Amino acid sequence: MALEIPYRSIPDMLLKRVAATPDQRAFGHPAPGDSGQEWLTWKQVGDRAKAIAAGLRGLGIGNQDRVAIIANTRLEWVLADLGIMCAGGATTTVYPTTDVEDTIFIVRDSESKVIIAEDASQVAKLAGADLPHVTHVVLIDGEADPSATPTQLTLADLEAAGAKALAEDPTMIDKVVESVEPDHLATLIYTSGTTGRPKGVELLHRGWCWEGVAQGQLGVLRPDDMHFLWLPLSHSFGKTLICGIIHVGVPTYVDGRVDKIVDNLAAIRPTLMCGAPRIFEKVYNRVVTTATSEGGLKAKIFHWAVRVGREVVRLEQAGQPVPAWLRARYAVATKLVFSKLHARLGGRIRALVSGAAPLSRDIAEFFAAAGLPILEGYGLTETSAGNFVNREGKLKIGTVGQPLGDLEVRIAEDGEILLRGAPVMRGYHNLPEETAAAFTEDGFFRTGDIGHLDADGYLTITDRKKDLVKTSGGKYIAPSQIEGMFKALCPYTSQAVVVAHGRNFCSLLVTLDPEAIQAWAADTPLAGKSYEEIVTSPQAREMVAGYVEQLNSK
């Protein structure tokens, strides 16, 4: 059945949200000096987005003109993005960590007319570059340079100019929003290809509105949730969540500072948090290393609790009843061990969602055992990020769940996953040949991922089509599967990369998590040494080698 979309565009969706719940909390952010939380209502969000939009119209931004945002995840990112689209424009997203060369390429290739930059350090990346389309640079933080070329102004200046224009013509932005069509460009997100320059993915209002409605239909986002958003908004995962937040009306606290995640969890006490697997790996590493380092009875109780929890999960996943004696043990395990993990995440988590990369099955089972099931999902930048996800209460560990909405999925003869529907991109910007190659003759997008569907429509991803490597002995290896297994075995791992192509054996390149390895070293003669000294020590090599032996035994 076709998914009914009651919006023409994201700004149309925003204005309808503002009209429906003007006084409810919309987006929160850190108060000045980290002195607590500040919240905007939906009406305040709408007013500020309109003011930014009017300011951008004054700078010459028209329908589908690009405006680049180069900033970390913060409230101003959300307001700027909504303002751009309310002006009829399209947002070019640039990671703040993108290097100088790629930043210049993205701004030039997208033909962005205005740049909204976090601060002077981001503007400095563009110094001296030939950017013929750029007319203005807007600074979120810091003072504008009056002598700069292109002309600089602050976001506050832009908003004030827009507010003045709206005072003279209150319906200006409402008229612009009415002119934005479903097939107009909303976002240009550049993906890093396996070789060469990043490719600009053209995503339309139709697809983003579909994402918002599909997430609401699914029930992953609920109006009574407290959502904590720290994901990069330059990435499609963060962007698609914004669409769901607007459609459903979910109060969302926005703070992209990764070093503040733990503090924010305690202060915000969210019911919903989405993340990439790395954040769940870090939590897992911290919990396991803390329990192990204490040793003695505490370590024994921890490992007993995990075994009990995993057995409960195994039975539930198999559709078998959990006997009363096991339920009683699980209640004790929850009280003694798992309740501490719940408290670490704020104590109110209803749902955790993982996407953007494969989640290790062992880590998924550990969180499920702790009563914090992670709903793993799947999607690509080219398909607006949200395509499949596990449902609450219907989790199948090892799968990425069932398709959202009316998305069509087909598995090709070679196992490649093919997708067709509203959230699929229009194409790659200025790359007609690559766009044509990305689609089948009947309009299905070639994901490049290998997978299979079970009888209930749950999708399992087995690997990237291009990431399967062949050893010199002719054997195909799926690196991500081995890497995920090792991360679950060794709680000190930061990253693991399998190297095997053209060799007669597999090698594993391992980097160690600075926080976890410092804690490990505290009980050894390496205590107090630098990260470099610890990771190059014979003791660390021996420790990692032990986990490699465990991996090889599997």
N, C-alpha and C positions, 0 to 999 in steps of 0.2 A: 504494500500500500504506500502511495506517495506521501512523503512527509509534507504537511501543510506549513508554509512559511508565511507568517502574517506581517512581514517587514519587507520594504524595498531595499533597505541598506542598513549599515551599522548606525549611522546617525538617526535614521528613522526609528530603529530599535531603542536607541538611547532616549530620544524624546518621548517615546511611548512609556518607557520605564520611569522617566521623570514625572510624567503625568499621572501614572498609576500609583507611585509611592514616593511623592516628593519629599516627605519629612523623615523617611527611614534612612538608617545609616547605609552609606554606600562604600566609601573607601577611607580606611584609616592609614595613618603614617606616624613616624616618630615626631614628637613635639620638639621644638628648638632645644638644642643642648641635650637631647635624649632624656628630657624631663618627664616623659610619659607618652601617652597616645593622644593624637588629635584625629577627629573624624569629620568628614564632609557628608552631608545628606545628598540624596540624589538630585534635589533641586540645586544645591550648591555646585555639584559636579556639572550639571547641565548649564548653569549660568557661566561657569568658568570656561567650559569647552566652547560655548558660543562666543565668549569674549575673545578667546584665542583665535577662533575661526574668523571673526570679523577683523581681527588684527592681521591675519594672514591674507585675507581678501584685499586689505589695504596695501599689502606688499606685492600684490599682483598674482596671487595664487588663484587659479581657476580650476574647473572640473578636470580631474585626473592628473593635474600637475603634481610632481613629486616634491615632497619635503622629507629630508633625511633627519632621523633622530640618532644621535651618537651619545648614549648615556646609559648608566646603570639603571636597574629596576628601582623605581621610586615613584611617588605619587605624580610628580611632574611629567614623567614618561607617559603615564596613562592619560593625563589631561591634555598633553600635547598631541598624542595620537588621536584622541577623540576630537580635538580642535581641528586637526588637519582634515579629518574626514567630514566634519560638519562644514568645513569650507569647500567641500567637494573634491579636495585633494586626495592624494594617495601617499601613504607613509613608506619611505625607504628605511629599513631597519639596519643599523650598523652596530655590531658589538663594540663596546668601549675598549675591549682588549685587541681589536683588529689592528694589525700593523699598518704603518704609514702607507705602504705601497697599495695594499688591498683597500684601505679606506678611500684613498684617492680614486682608485679604479671604480669602486662602487658608486661614489658620488658622481663621477663623470659618466659612467655607463648608464646610470639611472636617469641622467639629465635632471637631477634634483635642483630646484631653483632656490630653495631656502634650506639652511642647515640649522637644526636645533641641537646645540652641543652642551654637554654637562658643564664644562668649564674651559678655561684657557688652554689646558693641556691637550684637550681633544681638538680644539681649533688649530693648535700648533701643528697637528698632523697634516694639515692642508696648506701650510705656509709655502708660498711660491709655486703651488700647483696650478696647472692650466685647467681651470674649471669655468668654461665660458657661460654656463647656464646659471651659476650661482649669483644671486643678486644681494642676499642678506644672510647674516649669521646671527642667530639668537642664542644668548647665553643663559643657562638655567642658574648657575652659580657665578658669582664674581661680577665685576664691573665691565661694561662695554668699553672698547678702545675707540675713542672718537676719531682717531686718525686712520683707522683700519680700512682696508679695501679687501673684500666687499664690506659694505656698511654693517656695523655691529649694533645690536641693541639687546637689552635683557628680556627675559620672558615676562617679567613684571611690566616692562615698558610696552611690550606687544599686547599684553592683556589689557592694560590701561587704555591704549589706543583703540582697541576693539570695543571696550566698554563705552567709550565716548561715541564711537560710530553707531553702536546699538542704541544709545540714548537718542540719537537723531533719527534712526531708522530701525525701530524695534523688531520688525518682521524680516529684516535682511537675511538672517541665517535660516529662518524657517523656509523662506523661498528657495534658498540654495539647496537645503535638504530635500525639498520636493523635486529638485532637478536631478538628484543622484539616482541612477538606475541600478537594478540588480547586477547587470553585466558590466558596470563600470569598475575600473581598477581601484582596489582598496589598499592593497599592500604589495610591496616589492621586497621579498626576502631573498638574500643571496646565500646560496648553499656552496660549500666547498666541494668541488668535484675531485675525483681521484687524481686528475692531472689538470694543469692549466689554471685559468682564472675562475673565480667564483661565478656561478650562473644565477641570474636574477629570476626568481619564480614569481609569476604574475598571478596574484590571488584576488578574486572578485568579491564584491559585497554579497552576492548570492551565496557563495560558499561559506563565508563567515557567519551569515545569518542562519544558514542550515546547521552549522556547528552549534550555535547557541541553542536552537530549538531541540536538536538531537540530544544535547547534554541534559536539557531540562526534562525531556521525555524519559530519559534513562534513569533520572533520580539520583545521579552521583552528586549533583549540586542541588541544595535545598534552600529555600528562603530563610529557614531557622538555623542554618549553619553559621559558624564563624570560620572563615576561610583565611588561611595565611598564605600569601603569595610572595615568594622570594625568587621564583624562576626568572631567567633572563627574558625580558619582554622583546628582545631582539630575535628571539627564537619562536618558532611557530607554536610550540607547546604553551608558552606563556600567553601568546596572542589569542589562541583558541579558548583559553580559560576566561579571558576578559569577555569574550562573546557570551559564554555561558553565564558569567556573573551578571551581565546586563540583562539577559533574557529572564533569568530566574529571580534576580534581585538579591544576590547573596552579599551580605556584609563582608568585606575583604580588607585585611590589613596588609599593606604593601611595604616591604622593606627587603631590598635585594642584597644587603650586606651579609655575606655567608658567615662571617665571624660572629654575627649577632643572632644566628638561627636558634641556638640553645636558649639564650636569654629571652628571645621573643616567644618561644614555645611556652616558657614558664609564665610570661606576662600576659600573652594573648589567650592562652588556653584554647587553641583552635579545635574544632570538631572535624575539620577537613584540611589535609595538606597534600599537595601533589609535588612530585620531585623526580629527578633522574635517579637511576639505581645507585649512583655514587653516594648520595646522601644516606640511603638505607644501609649501604655497605659500611659507611663511617659509624653509624649508630651501632650496627652489629659488631664491628671491630671493638668499639669502646666497651660495650656490654661484656663481650667474651673475654677481652684482655683484663678488664677490671675483676671479673669473677675468678679468672685463672690466677691472677697475681696474688689474690688474697689467700689462695691455697687452703689446705686443711678441710674442715667441715663445710665452710661456705662454698668452696669450689665443688665439693661432692654434691651438696644440695642443688647447686646450679645445674650441674650436668644431669642429675636425676630429674629435675624439673623439665629440662629440655627434652629428655627421652620420653617422659610422660606426655608432654605436649605434642611431640612429633607422632606418637602412637595415636593420640586422639585425632590429629589431622589426617593420618594415614587411613583410619577407619572412615572418617567423614568424607574424604575424597573418593573412597571406594564405594560410598553409598551404604555403608554398613552401620548398624547401631553401636553406640559407645556404651559398654557395660557399666552398671552402677558403680562397681568398685573402681573403675578407671576414672569415672567422673569425680568420685570422691578424692582420688589422688590428684586429679587435675585442679580441683578447688584449692587443695593445699599448696600445690606448685604455684598457682596464681597468687595466693596470699604471700608466700615466702619469697618468690622470685619475680614473676611477671608484673606484679603491681608496681614494682620499682621502675620498670621500663615504661609503663603507662604514665607514671608520674613525670618521668623525664620528658615525655612528649606533651606535657601539659595536663594530662589526666582526663581529657574529654574527647579524645580522638574517636570519631565514628568511622572514618574511612581514610585510608592512605591510597594514593594513586601513583603508579610508576609508569614512566614512558621515556621516550627519546633514545633508549638503548636497552639491550636485553638484561633482564633481572635474573640473577643466579637462582636456580631452583632451590638450592639449599638455604639461601637467605630468605626466599619467599616462604619456605616451610618453617623456618625459625620464627618469623614474624607471625605467621598463622598460629603456630604453637603457643605464642605469647598472647594470643587473642587480639592481634592487630593485623588482620589479613590485608595484604597489599593487593589492590585491584590493578593488575598489570594491563596496560593498553598498548596500542600500536597505531602508528600513522607516519606520514612523511611530510616534509615541508610542502612538497608538490601536491599533497592531498589535504592540506589545512590541518595537519597534525592529528586530529581525533577521528579515527576510523573504526577501531575495534577497542573494546574494553570489557573486563570482567564485571559482572553485576554483583552488588552486595547480596550476600546470602547464596550466591550461585557461582562461587569461585572455583575455577579449575586451574590449579597450580601447574605451571609449565606451558599454559596457553596465554594468549593475549585477549581472550574473550570472544564475544560475538560482535558482528557489525553494528554500527550505530545507524539509526533511522532506516532510510531506504537505499543505503549504499549497496551497489552491486559488486560481487566478488566472484572471480573465476580463477581456477588453478590451471595454468598452461600445462602442456604435455611434459615440459622439462621441470615442472614443479614451481615455476615462477608465479607469484601472486599478482593478479591483474585486478584493477579497481576502476569503477566507472560511477559517476554521480556528481551532484552539485559541488562537493568540496574539492574536486579535482581542479588543478590549475588551468588557466587559459593557455599557458605555454611559458617557455624560457624567453626572457626579454632580449630582443634583437638576435635571437638564435633560431631561425625557422627550421634549419636542418636538424638540429638537436631536438627541437620540439616534435617534429614529424617522427623521428626515431623513437621517441618516448611513448608513442601510442600505437596500439594495434589498428588494423584497418577499420574495425567497428568501434573505435573510440575508447577502448580500455587502456588505462595508464599502466605501463610496465614498471612495477615497483623495484625490480632488481633483487627482491627477496624471495627466498625459497621457503615453501611451507605447505601445510595440508590442513584441510577442514575435517572435523569429526562429524558424526551423525547429528549432533546438536548445533552445528554451525560454529563451534569454537575453533579458532585459528591457532595453529602452532607454527612458529617461525623456526626453521632449522638452521638457516644461515643466509648470508648475503650471497647472491649469485656470483658476484665478482670476488667474494672473499674466500671461496673454496680454493684451497691451494693443493697442488699435486706434488708429492715427494718425488725424488729421482727414481724411486721404485715403482712409481705409477699409482700410488695410493692417494686418494683425496682426503684431506684433513679439513675439519670445520674448526677454525681457530677459536671463535667466540665461545664454543661449548667448553673447550679445554680451559680457556681463560676464566670463564665463570666458575668452573669446578675448583680451580686453584684459589680464587678469591674467597670462596666459601670455606676452604680448608685452612688457609693461612690468614689469621685475623690482623696481621701486620701489613697486609698488601695495600698499596695505593693503586698501582696499575700493573697489569700483566699482559704481555704481548707474545703470542706464539709466532715463531719464524720457522717455516718448513719448506717453502717453495723451492723446488729443484734440489733439495738436500735429501740425503738418505736417512735423516733423523729429524726430530723436532727439537728446537731450542725454545726456551722461555726467558724473556727479558722481564725482570721484576723490579719495580720500584717500591720502596717501603714508606708507609704513612708516617710523617714526622712525629705526630702526636703519639700514635700507638707504639712506635719503636722507642721513643724516649721513655715511655712508661715501662716497656720491657727491660730496657737497659738499667732502670733504677735499682733492680735487684741483682745486678751483676757488677763486675769490676769496671764496666763501661759507664757507670753512673756519673752524670755531670759532663760527659764528653759531648762534643758537637755532633750534629746529625751526620756529617761527612765521616767523622771518625767511627761512629757506631756502625753505619751501613757498610763500611769497607773492612770491618773487623772480621777476623776468623770466626768469632762467636756468632756473629749475625749470619755469615755465610753458612755455617754449620746448621743454624736454626732453620734457615730457608731450605737448605738441602734436605732436611728431615721432612718438611712438607712436600717437597718435590717427590721424595720416595713414596709418600702416601698417595700422591696424585698418580704416580706410575703404577701403583698397586691396583688402581681402578681401571 
